[in-house]
Amino acid sequence: MKTPKYSILILMLLLGSCISGNKTSVQVMDLNSVCSVASPGDTIFIESGTFEDVSLDLNAKGTKDSPIYILAKNPGELILTGGSSLNLSGEFYTISGIHFDDGHSTNGAVISFRAKDGNSLAKGVRVTQCAISNYSNPDRIASDHWIEVFGRENRFDHNYVGTKFNLGATMVMRLADSVSTDNHNSIDSNYFAPKPRLGSNGGETLRIGSSAHSLKKGGAKVVANYFDRCSGEVEVLSIKSSDNSVTDNVFFECSGVLALRHGNRNKIYRNKFFGNDKSETGGLRVINAGHSIRHNYFQGVTGKRFFAALAVMNGVPNSAINRYHQVSGVDISNNTWVNCENISFGVGSDNERTAAPESTLFTDNSIIYSNPTNAPKFLDDVDGIEFKGNVTNSFTSLDGFTPLQSSLATVQVEKDDTSLKSLVGPHWLDKDGISEEIQNSNRRVTISPSNANEINSILQDLQGGDTIEFESGQVYTINQPISINSDAHLLVSGDDHAIIQPGKGFKGALIQIEQGVNLNASKLWFIGRNQANNASYGIEAQAPMLEHYNLFINDCRFSDFKESRYAGIHAKKGTFADTIVILNSWFKDFSGHGISLNTENDDRGRYNAEYITIDNCKFVDMMGSAIDVYRGGNDESTLGPFVTINDCDFINVCNRELGTTVRMIGVQWSRIRDCRFSDSGKSGRSIWFEDPAWADIQIDHIVLSNSGKIQTFYDYRVDWSSIDKSPLQINRGGLSNWQLR
């Protein structure tokens, strides 16, 4: 990471001021006391260095015409680590050039615009040219915020806000007291780094207000920020207050939307949304009353429903303050949508959300499609929306739309505004180079059965991307779990599988996946019971986990996990995989479950994995479920899980009373196709979906031979004409030799 040096003169010019008053150089440990006696116009320079567990609780008193400047002497070279934090109270001062890195706050936010004791707030305080990186709580379900804005007339600008992996909005503005309403606070010119999907509510990048105080006047300005692939949840920027303005921001490939979630009379002007045809990118979601939405640009946004390029929602009649108020008196004018898949009205219409938009204008907008057969979508009554003066190249004839005689090829399509990206954030920081790249060593290490218990010592030297090679047909008896804490490929040299089994005193999973790794495994045979020894799981994701992991399994065997709570593949609560792919593998002779991704069971909308693909796998002689994926609760803040099950066989699986062979609870997208169930789920269900109304579920070409029923809340999910109940002939002798056909 390079941090170009800036002279004090250049720094002061960037801050829009010249040096005046007293000038003092201090160590960061003395900053609290020096600030408390500083006078208006003073400048305090902080010496460079790296310092751990620094608690800054600044209270300085400048004036509007003569603020105090608190500046890192060399911007970016004052680095605070560990549990360091910054609390700001008092009036009219600027703090600049601090880099929080390699830690996490243990006492509230990293930066808070109020005193540590909470008794005094900031007024006219500016935080600029600062950065926060690598500062997530190690426990991904521990909730906190990095920046909390209280008070009034404060400014947070030209800062770098890095990737936050754990639960809780990255930045929030609080409106709980009278001082913080109608606050004239500004959040501008900041770079918000990429944020991966959290798999839970609470993954917003920026939130203004809260539902409880949403009818209060916020008065905040969110201006010219760059949101780079911020995809934590459905809401990238969540407005939960009234009378704010959001202008000139760029949302680049975000799997989420600018959500007018609560509050009224917000102004949304000249923002740009670049989906670039990436999957599930989002635009703008409209709820509540009196908003003005003008001159915004949307390009290649692909999301639907809550992630749509435009989602004008239905409300709840007589809504509680934390539900969905009716869209009323909203002006949507002079906006442009280019090649966006879903421009939708009446989104969320169901038995609860029956209040269609009213007294709303949709005027002078342009909608251009690459496929002119596409058209805006009306999901409920739109009589309360006046459509006038709009243009489109859609073939569909719509009232209020004039045909545009041009194709997408002749329309000026804007590109990502890279000029804004270059202007936001600290001038001293290379935004693209702040995360160090892991250099894969690509070594190949062969493990012999005689040194099986030395695997972990070998793994400690991995640098990422190394290959661990097991010998074909050999047995590896291990006395402790194999811990994977760096990207690795586990494979076998030769045609026969290598066996991994528990040895003396073994406890836990045969392979444990730590956070942030990519694990590829092929041609391994995981045996859970070896005479008197037991392994609880073949492969298990370990908690606490912060960064996502990915798991790719091909041509592996899992057998003999002989306790009801055991499983071949398992994820602990608090773990999250972006992608799990299991191909051409067997799960046989289990007392427990095959693939168990069901530990996020507190019904808050969380789940263990985003994308799950299981293809050409065999599940044989299992007392528990073959596949169990759980996402409980009715929260609509996330997209997943996405589950594909294709060309799989289930033979004598989960025949206990009310048992289920494939259990999908709360899964929001799934395809189950070309699968065969024989003597499975006989006293219950072969497939069970407890599926929300908005889920996208398709089940077809299933054989049910002496097996349980398929159950969903919505029968149309199943292509019943393709369900075959003909008997299947199973060669039991072949199964003992890992052969089915």
C-alpha positions in Angstrom: 0.0 0.0 0.0 1.5 3.3 -1.1 0.7 6.5 0.8 2.0 9.5 -1.2 3.2 12.3 1.1 1.5 15.7 1.1 3.1 18.8 2.5 1.4 20.8 5.2 0.8 23.6 2.7 -1.0 21.2 0.3 -2.9 19.7 3.1 -4.1 23.1 4.3 -5.2 24.0 0.8 -7.2 20.8 0.6 -8.9 21.7 3.8 -9.7 25.1 2.4 -7.8 27.1 5.0 -4.5 28.7 5.7 -2.3 28.2 8.8 -3.0 30.7 11.6 -3.0 30.8 15.4 -0.7 28.6 17.5 0.9 25.5 16.0 1.8 22.6 18.2 3.2 19.1 17.5 2.1 16.3 19.9 2.3 12.6 20.3 -1.1 10.9 19.8 -1.1 9.9 23.5 -1.2 13.6 24.5 -3.9 14.6 22.1 -6.9 14.4 24.4 -5.3 16.9 26.9 -3.9 19.2 24.3 -7.3 19.5 22.5 -9.1 20.4 25.7 -7.0 23.6 26.0 -6.7 24.6 22.4 -8.0 28.0 21.2 -9.9 28.9 18.1 -7.5 29.1 15.1 -4.9 26.7 16.6 -3.3 23.9 14.6 -2.2 20.7 16.3 0.0 18.3 14.3 0.1 14.7 15.4 3.4 12.9 15.0 3.6 9.8 12.8 3.8 6.2 14.1 1.8 3.1 14.7 0.0 2.9 18.0 -2.2 0.2 19.5 -5.3 0.5 21.7 -5.5 4.3 21.6 -8.7 5.8 23.0 -9.1 9.3 21.7 -11.9 11.3 23.3 -11.5 14.8 21.9 -13.4 17.9 23.1 -12.2 21.0 21.4 -13.8 24.5 21.1 -13.2 26.4 17.9 -15.6 28.8 16.2 -17.3 28.7 12.9 -15.0 31.5 11.6 -11.9 30.2 13.3 -11.9 26.4 13.6 -9.2 24.3 15.2 -7.2 22.0 13.0 -6.0 18.6 14.3 -3.8 17.1 11.6 -1.6 14.0 11.1 1.8 15.6 10.4 2.2 13.0 7.5 -1.3 12.0 6.3 -1.8 8.3 6.5 1.3 7.7 8.5 -0.5 8.0 11.8 -1.9 4.4 12.1 -4.1 3.3 15.0 -4.6 -0.4 15.5 -6.0 -2.9 17.9 -9.0 -1.5 19.9 -8.3 2.1 19.0 -11.3 4.5 18.6 -12.1 8.1 18.1 -14.8 10.1 20.0 -15.5 13.6 19.0 -17.5 16.3 20.9 -17.2 20.0 21.2 -17.5 22.5 18.3 -15.9 23.6 15.0 -12.7 21.7 14.5 -11.3 19.4 11.8 -9.4 16.2 12.2 -7.5 14.7 9.3 -5.1 12.1 8.1 -5.6 9.2 10.6 -5.7 5.6 9.4 -7.4 2.9 11.5 -6.1 -0.4 10.4 -5.7 -4.0 11.7 -8.0 -4.1 14.7 -11.6 -3.6 15.8 -13.2 -1.3 18.2 -14.0 -2.9 21.6 -16.0 0.1 22.9 -18.7 1.1 20.4 -18.0 2.7 17.0 -14.5 3.3 15.5 -15.4 7.0 14.9 -18.3 8.6 16.9 -19.5 12.2 16.8 -20.1 12.2 20.5 -18.1 11.9 23.7 -17.3 8.5 25.0 -19.6 9.0 28.0 -22.4 10.0 25.6 -23.2 13.2 27.4 -22.1 15.7 24.7 -22.3 15.7 20.9 -20.4 17.3 18.1 -21.3 20.5 16.3 -19.5 21.7 13.2 -16.9 18.9 13.5 -15.2 17.7 10.3 -13.6 14.3 9.7 -11.6 14.3 6.5 -8.8 12.5 4.7 -9.1 9.5 7.1 -9.3 5.8 6.5 -10.7 2.7 8.2 -9.6 -0.7 6.9 -9.3 -4.3 8.2 -11.4 -3.3 11.3 -14.1 -5.9 11.4 -15.1 -7.7 14.6 -13.7 -11.3 14.3 -17.2 -12.7 15.0 -19.3 -12.1 11.9 -22.6 -12.1 13.9 -21.3 -9.6 16.5 -23.1 -6.3 15.6 -21.5 -2.9 15.6 -21.0 0.2 13.4 -17.8 1.8 12.2 -19.0 5.4 12.1 -21.8 6.9 14.1 -22.8 10.5 13.3 -24.6 12.5 16.1 -25.1 16.2 16.5 -25.4 18.8 13.8 -23.5 20.7 11.1 -20.9 18.0 11.0 -19.1 16.8 7.9 -17.6 13.4 7.1 -15.8 13.8 3.7 -13.0 12.4 1.6 -12.6 9.3 3.7 -11.9 5.7 2.9 -14.5 3.3 4.5 -13.2 -0.2 4.0 -14.8 -3.6 3.8 -16.8 -4.5 6.9 -17.5 -8.2 7.2 -19.5 -8.5 10.4 -23.1 -7.7 11.3 -24.3 -4.1 11.6 -24.5 -1.1 9.2 -21.1 0.3 8.4 -22.1 3.9 8.9 -25.2 5.3 10.7 -26.6 8.8 11.3 -28.5 9.0 14.6 -31.6 11.2 15.1 -32.7 10.1 18.5 -32.5 13.6 20.1 -33.6 17.1 19.2 -30.1 18.3 18.7 -29.5 15.7 15.9 -32.7 16.4 13.9 -32.7 19.0 11.1 -29.0 18.5 11.5 -27.4 19.8 8.2 -24.8 17.1 8.5 -23.0 16.2 5.3 -21.6 12.8 4.2 -19.8 13.6 1.0 -16.9 12.6 -1.3 -16.2 9.3 0.5 -15.2 6.0 -1.0 -17.2 3.0 0.4 -15.2 -0.2 -0.4 -16.7 -3.5 -1.7 -18.9 -5.3 0.8 -19.8 -8.9 0.2 -23.2 -10.4 1.0 -23.7 -10.8 4.7 -26.4 -13.5 4.5 -28.4 -11.6 7.1 -30.2 -8.3 7.7 -28.0 -5.6 9.1 -25.6 -5.4 6.2 -26.3 -1.8 5.0 -23.3 0.4 4.0 -25.0 3.6 5.2 -28.2 4.3 7.1 -29.7 7.7 7.8 -32.0 7.5 10.8 -34.1 4.7 12.2 -37.7 3.6 11.9 -38.6 4.8 15.3 -37.5 8.4 14.4 -38.3 8.3 10.7 -40.9 11.0 10.7 -38.4 13.5 12.2 -36.7 15.9 9.9 -33.2 14.6 9.2 -31.9 17.4 7.0 -28.8 15.4 6.1 -26.9 15.6 2.8 -25.4 12.5 1.1 -23.4 13.9 -1.8 -20.9 12.6 -4.4 -20.0 9.4 -2.6 -18.8 6.3 -4.5 -20.4 3.0 -3.4 -18.2 0.3 -4.9 -19.9 -3.2 -5.1 -21.6 -2.7 -1.8 -23.7 -5.8 -1.6 -24.2 -6.6 2.1 -27.9 -6.8 1.9 -30.9 -5.4 -0.1 -30.3 -1.9 1.2 -27.0 -0.3 0.3 -28.1 3.2 1.4 -31.1 3.1 3.7 -33.0 6.3 4.3 -35.0 6.1 7.5 -35.8 9.7 8.2 -37.4 12.7 6.4 -36.2 15.8 4.4 -32.8 14.5 3.4 -31.1 14.9 0.1 -29.1 12.2 -1.8 -27.4 13.7 -4.8 -24.6 13.0 -7.3 -23.6 9.6 -5.8 -22.4 6.6 -7.9 -23.6 3.0 -7.1 -21.3 0.7 -8.9 -22.3 -2.9 -9.4 -24.1 -3.0 -6.0 -26.3 -6.0 -5.2 -28.6 -3.7 -3.3 -30.6 -0.5 -3.6 -30.9 3.0 -2.4 -34.0 2.4 -0.2 -36.4 5.1 0.8 -37.3 2.8 3.6 -39.0 5.1 6.1 -39.6 8.8 6.2 -41.0 11.4 3.8 -40.0 14.2 1.5 -36.5 13.0 0.6 -34.8 14.4 -2.5 -33.0 11.9 -4.8 -31.3 13.8 -7.6 -28.6 13.0 -10.2 -27.4 9.7 -8.8 -26.0 7.0 -11.1 -26.5 3.3 -10.8 -24.2 1.1 -12.9 -25.3 -2.5 -12.8 -23.3 -3.4 -15.9 -25.6 -6.4 -16.4 -24.1 -8.1 -13.2 -26.5 -10.5 -11.5 -28.9 -9.1 -9.0 -27.7 -5.5 -9.1 -30.1 -3.0 -7.7 -31.5 0.5 -8.2 -34.0 2.5 -6.2 -36.8 1.3 -3.9 -39.6 3.8 -3.1 -41.8 3.7 0.0 -43.6 6.5 1.9 -44.7 10.0 0.8 -43.6 13.3 -0.8 -40.3 12.2 -2.3 -38.8 14.0 -5.3 -36.8 11.6 -7.6 -35.3 13.4 -10.6 -32.5 13.1 -13.1 -31.1 9.8 -11.9 -29.5 7.4 -14.4 -29.7 3.5 -14.2 -27.7 1.3 -16.6 -27.7 -2.5 -16.8 -29.4 -3.1 -13.5 -30.7 -6.7 -13.4 -32.3 -7.2 -10.0 -36.0 -7.9 -9.5 -38.6 -7.3 -6.7 -36.8 -5.5 -3.8 -33.6 -5.3 -5.9 -35.3 -3.9 -9.0 -33.9 -0.9 -11.0 -37.1 0.8 -9.8 -39.3 -0.7 -7.2 -42.4 1.4 -6.3 -43.8 -0.6 -3.4 -47.3 -1.3 -2.1 -47.8 -0.2 1.5 -49.6 -1.7 4.5 -52.9 0.0 5.4 -52.7 1.8 8.7 -49.1 0.7 8.8 -47.0 0.6 12.0 -44.1 3.0 11.8 -41.6 0.1 11.2 -43.6 -1.6 8.3 -44.5 -0.1 4.9 -46.2 3.2 4.6 -48.2 3.8 1.4 -46.4 5.6 -1.5 -48.2 8.9 -1.8 -47.4 12.2 -3.5 -44.1 11.1 -5.0 -42.7 12.8 -8.1 -40.6 10.5 -10.3 -39.4 12.7 -13.2 -36.7 13.0 -15.9 -34.9 9.8 -15.0 -33.3 7.4 -17.5 -33.2 3.6 -17.4 -31.0 1.9 -20.0 -31.2 -1.9 -20.4 -32.6 -2.5 -16.9 -34.6 -5.6 -16.5 -37.3 -4.6 -13.9 -39.0 -1.3 -13.6 -41.8 -2.3 -11.3 -44.9 -0.8 -9.7 -46.8 -2.4 -6.8 -43.8 -4.4 -5.6 -44.4 -6.5 -2.5 -48.2 -6.8 -3.2 -49.6 -9.5 -1.0 -52.3 -10.0 1.6 -50.7 -7.5 3.9 -49.3 -4.9 1.5 -52.5 -3.9 -0.2 -52.2 -0.1 -0.3 -51.2 0.7 -3.9 -49.4 4.0 -4.7 -51.6 7.1 -4.8 -51.2 10.7 -6.1 -47.9 9.8 -7.7 -46.3 11.2 -10.9 -44.2 9.2 -13.3 -43.4 11.8 -15.9 -40.8 12.7 -18.6 -38.7 9.5 -18.0 -36.8 7.5 -20.6 -36.8 3.7 -20.6 -34.6 2.0 -23.2 -34.3 -1.8 -23.6 -31.8 -3.9 -25.4 -34.8 -6.3 -26.0 -37.8 -4.1 -26.9 -40.2 -6.9 -26.0 -39.4 -6.0 -22.4 -41.7 -3.5 -20.6 -42.4 -1.9 -17.2 -44.1 -4.3 -14.8 -47.4 -3.5 -13.0 -47.9 -5.9 -10.1 -51.0 -4.2 -8.7 -53.5 -1.4 -9.4 -51.6 1.7 -10.7 -54.6 4.0 -11.0 -53.0 6.2 -8.4 -49.9 6.8 -10.6 -50.1 9.4 -13.4 -47.9 8.4 -16.4 -47.2 11.3 -18.7 -44.6 12.3 -21.2 -42.4 9.2 -20.9 -40.5 7.7 -23.8 -39.6 4.1 -24.5 -38.5 1.8 -27.3 -40.6 -1.0 -25.8 -43.0 -2.7 -28.3 -45.6 -2.6 -25.6 -48.2 0.1 -25.9 -48.5 1.9 -22.5 -50.6 5.0 -21.7 -48.3 7.9 -20.9 -45.4 6.5 -23.0 -44.4 7.7 -26.5 -42.6 5.2 -28.7 -38.9 6.0 -29.2 -37.7 5.2 -32.7 -34.2 4.1 -31.7 -32.5 1.0 -30.4 -30.0 0.6 -27.6 -27.2 0.7 -30.1 -28.1 4.3 -31.0 -28.6 5.6 -27.5 -25.7 7.3 -25.7 -25.0 4.8 -22.9 -23.0 6.2 -20.0 -20.1 4.4 -18.5 -19.0 4.2 -14.8 -18.1 7.7 -13.6 -14.4 6.9 -12.9 -13.7 10.6 -12.6 -15.8 10.6 -9.4 -14.0 7.5 -8.1 -10.6 9.3 -8.5 -11.9 12.3 -6.6 -13.4 10.6 -3.5 -11.6 9.3 -0.5 -8.3 10.4 1.0 -5.8 11.9 -1.5 -3.0 10.1 0.2 -4.4 6.6 -0.2 -4.3 4.2 -3.2 -7.9 2.9 -3.0 -7.2 0.0 -5.3 -4.0 -1.1 -3.6 -5.0 -1.0 0.1 -5.8 -4.7 0.3 -2.7 -6.7 -0.1 -2.9 -9.5 -2.7 -2.1 -13.0 -1.5 0.6 -14.4 -3.7 -0.2 -18.0 -4.4 2.9 -20.1 -4.0 1.4 -23.0 -6.0 3.6 -25.6 -4.3 2.7 -29.3 -4.4 3.3 -31.2 -1.2 2.8 -35.0 -1.0 1.6 -36.5 2.3 2.3 -40.2 3.0 0.2 -42.2 5.4 3.2 -42.5 7.8 3.2 -38.7 8.4 -0.5 -38.2 8.4 -0.4 -36.5 11.8 2.1 -33.9 10.5 -0.4 -32.5 8.0 -1.2 -29.5 10.2 2.4 -28.5 10.6 2.7 -28.7 6.9 -0.4 -26.6 6.4 0.9 -23.9 8.6 3.5 -23.0 5.9 0.9 -22.7 3.2 0.8 -19.4 1.3 -2.4 -19.9 -0.6 -3.2 -22.0 -3.6 -0.9 -24.9 -2.6 -1.8 -28.5 -3.5 -1.8 -31.2 -0.9 -1.5 -34.6 -2.6 -2.6 -37.8 -0.9 -1.5 -41.3 -2.2 -4.0 -43.3 -4.1 -5.7 -46.1 -2.2 -3.9 -45.3 1.1 -5.4 -44.8 4.5 -4.7 -41.7 6.5 -5.5 -42.1 10.2 -5.3 -38.7 12.0 -5.5 -37.9 15.7 -6.7 -34.3 15.3 -8.7 -32.4 12.7 -7.0 -31.1 9.6 -7.3 -27.3 9.8 -7.5 -25.5 6.5 -6.6 -21.8 7.1 -5.3 -20.9 3.6 -6.5 -21.6 0.1 -5.7 -25.2 -0.7 -6.4 -28.1 -3.2 -6.6 -31.6 -1.6 -6.4 -34.3 -4.2 -5.2 -37.8 -4.9 -2.5 -39.0 -7.2 -3.9 -42.1 -9.0 -7.3 -43.7 -9.6 -8.3 -44.9 -6.1 -9.7 -42.7 -3.4 -7.5 -41.9 -0.3 -9.2 -42.6 3.0 -9.1 -40.1 5.8 -10.4 -41.5 9.1 -10.2 -40.7 12.9 -7.5 -42.1 15.0 -6.8 -42.4 18.7 -8.5 -39.8 20.8 -10.0 -38.0 17.8 -12.7 -35.3 18.4 -14.4 -33.0 15.9 -14.4 -32.9 12.1 -11.9 -34.6 9.9 -11.4 -31.3 8.0 -12.1 -27.9 9.6 -12.5 -24.9 7.3 -11.4 -21.6 8.7 -12.6 -18.2 7.5 -11.8 -16.7 4.1 -10.4 -19.8 2.5 -11.1 -21.6 -0.8 -11.0 -25.3 -0.4 -11.0 -27.7 -3.3 -11.1 -31.4 -2.5 -11.3 -34.4 -4.9 -11.1 -38.2 -4.7 -11.0 -38.3 -0.9 -13.0 -40.8 1.2 -14.1 -39.4 4.6 -14.9 -42.2 7.1 -16.6 -41.1 10.3 -16.2 -44.2 12.4 -13.1 -46.3 12.6 -13.8 -49.1 15.1 -13.9 -47.3 18.4 -13.1 -43.8 17.1 -15.6 -41.3 15.8 -15.5 -38.1 13.8 -18.5 -35.9 14.1 -18.3 -34.4 10.6 -16.4 -35.0 7.4 -15.9 -31.3 6.6 -17.1 -28.5 8.9 -16.9 -24.7 8.7 -15.6 -23.3 11.9 -16.8 -20.3 14.0 -16.2 -17.6 14.8 -15.9 -16.7 11.1 -15.5 -13.2 9.6 -14.7 -13.6 5.9 -16.7 -15.9 3.6 -15.3 -19.3 2.5 -15.8 -21.3 -0.6 -16.0 -25.1 -0.8 -15.7 -27.2 -4.0 -16.0 -31.0 -3.7 -15.7 -33.4 -6.6 -15.7 -37.3 -6.6 -15.5 -37.7 -2.9 -17.0 -40.2 -0.5 -18.5 -39.7 2.9 -19.5 -42.7 5.0 -20.1 -44.1 8.4 -21.1 -41.0 10.4 -22.9 -43.0 13.0 -24.6 -40.5 15.4 -27.9 -38.8 14.7 -26.4 -35.3 15.1 -23.4 -36.0 12.8 -23.1 -35.1 9.1 -20.9 -35.4 6.1 -20.7 -31.7 5.5 -21.7 -29.2 8.3 -21.5 -25.5 9.0 -21.4 -24.1 12.5 -23.6 -21.2 13.5 -21.9 -17.9 12.6 -20.2 -19.3 9.4 -21.0 -18.2 5.9 -20.0 -19.6 2.5 -20.4 -17.6 -0.7 -20.3 -20.8 -2.8 -20.6 -24.5 -2.0 -20.4 -26.9 -5.0 -20.6 -30.7 -4.5 -20.2 -32.9 -7.6 -20.1 -36.6 -8.4 -19.9 -37.6 -4.7 -21.4 -40.2 -2.4 -22.9 -40.0 1.1 -23.6 -43.5 2.4 -24.3 -45.4 5.7 -25.2 -42.5 8.0 -27.1 -42.3 11.2 -27.1 -38.5 10.8 -27.4 -36.1 7.9 -25.6 -35.8 4.5 -25.2 -32.0 4.0 -26.3 -29.9 6.9 -26.5 -26.2 6.5 -29.1 -25.4 9.1 -27.5 -23.9 12.1 -28.7 -20.3 11.6 -32.0 -21.2 13.2 -32.9 -18.1 15.2 -35.4 -17.1 12.5 -33.8 -13.7 11.8 -33.3 -14.3 8.1 -29.7 -15.6 8.4 -28.4 -18.6 6.6 -25.1 -20.6 6.2 -24.4 -20.3 2.4 -25.4 -18.1 -0.5 -24.9 -20.4 -3.6 -25.3 -24.2 -3.1 -25.0 -26.6 -6.0 -25.3 -30.4 -5.6 -25.0 -32.3 -8.9 -24.8 -36.1 -9.7 -24.5 -37.1 -6.0 -25.8 -40.3 -4.3 -27.3 -40.4 -0.9 -27.7 -44.0 0.4 -28.9 -45.6 3.6 -29.2 -42.5 5.8 -31.4 -42.1 8.9 -31.3 -38.3 8.7 -32.0 -35.9 5.9 -29.8 -36.0 2.9 -29.8 -32.2 2.4 -31.0 -29.7 5.0 -30.8 -25.9 4.3 -32.4 -23.4 6.7 -33.2 -19.7 6.5 -35.8 -18.9 9.1 -38.0 -15.8 9.6 -39.7 -13.5 7.2 -37.0 -10.9 6.7 -36.7 -9.7 3.1 -33.3 -8.1 3.3 -31.4 -10.8 1.5 -31.6 -12.7 -1.8 -30.4 -16.2 -0.9 -29.9 -19.0 -0.4 -29.7 -20.1 -4.0 -29.9 -23.9 -4.1 -29.5 -26.1 -7.2 -30.0 -29.9 -6.9 -29.6 -31.8 -10.1 -29.4 -35.4 -11.2 -29.1 -36.9 -7.7 -30.2 -40.2 -6.3 -31.7 -40.7 -2.8 -32.0 -44.4 -1.7 -33.4 -45.4 1.7 -33.0 -42.0 3.2 -34.9 -40.6 6.2 -37.8 -43.0 6.6 -38.4 -42.1 10.2 -41.9 -40.8 11.2 -42.4 -37.3 9.6 -38.9 -37.5 8.1 -37.8 -35.4 5.2 -35.2 -36.4 2.6 -34.5 -32.9 1.1 -35.5 -30.1 3.5 -35.5 -26.5 2.3 -36.7 -24.0 4.8 -36.9 -20.4 3.7 -34.8 -20.9 0.6 -35.5 -18.0 -1.8 -34.3 -19.5 -5.1 -34.1 -23.2 -6.0 -34.1 -25.6 -8.9 -34.5 -29.4 -8.1 -34.5 -31.4 -11.3 -33.9 -34.9 -12.7 -33.7 -36.5 -9.3 -34.7 -40.0 -8.2 -36.1 -41.0 -4.8 -36.3 -44.7 -3.9 -37.6 -45.9 -0.6 -37.0 -42.4 0.9 -39.1 -40.2 3.1 -41.7 -42.9 3.2 -43.2 -41.7 6.5 -43.0 -38.1 5.6 -41.7 -36.2 2.6 -39.2 -36.6 -0.2 -38.9 -32.9 -0.7 -40.2 -30.2 1.7 -40.2 -26.5 0.9 -41.4 -24.1 3.6 -41.2 -21.3 1.0 -42.1 -17.6 1.2 -44.5 -16.2 -1.4 -41.8 -14.3 -3.2 -39.4 -17.3 -3.6 -38.5 -18.5 -7.1 -38.8 -22.3 -6.8 -39.0 -24.9 -9.6 -39.3 -28.7 -9.1 -39.6 -30.9 -12.1 -38.7 -34.4 -13.5 -38.7 -36.2 -10.2 -39.1 -39.9 -9.8 -40.8 -41.0 -6.5 -40.5 -44.7 -6.1 -42.1 -45.9 -2.9 -41.2 -42.5 -1.4 -42.8 -39.6 0.4 -44.6 -36.7 -1.1 -43.4 -33.4 -2.4 -44.7 -30.6 -0.2 -44.6 -26.8 -0.8 -46.8 -23.9 0.3 -47.5 -23.2 -3.4 -48.4 -26.1 -5.7 -47.4 -24.2 -8.9 -43.7 -24.6 -7.8 -44.0 -28.2 -9.0 -44.4 -29.4 -12.5 -46.7 -32.2 -11.5 -47.0 -33.6 -15.1 -43.3 -34.5 -14.9 -43.5 -36.4 -11.6 -43.0 -40.1 -12.1 -44.1 -42.6 -9.5 -42.9 -45.7 -11.4 -40.9 -48.3 -9.3 -37.1 -48.2 -9.5 -35.0 -51.4 -9.4 -32.0 -50.9 -7.2 -29.0 -53.2 -7.3 -28.1 -53.4 -3.6 -24.9 -55.3 -4.4 -23.7 -52.5 -6.6 -24.2 -49.9 -3.9 -21.7 -51.7 -1.6 -19.1 -51.2 -4.3 -20.1 -47.5 -4.8 -22.0 -48.3 -8.0 -25.6 -47.5 -8.8 -25.9 -48.1 -12.5 
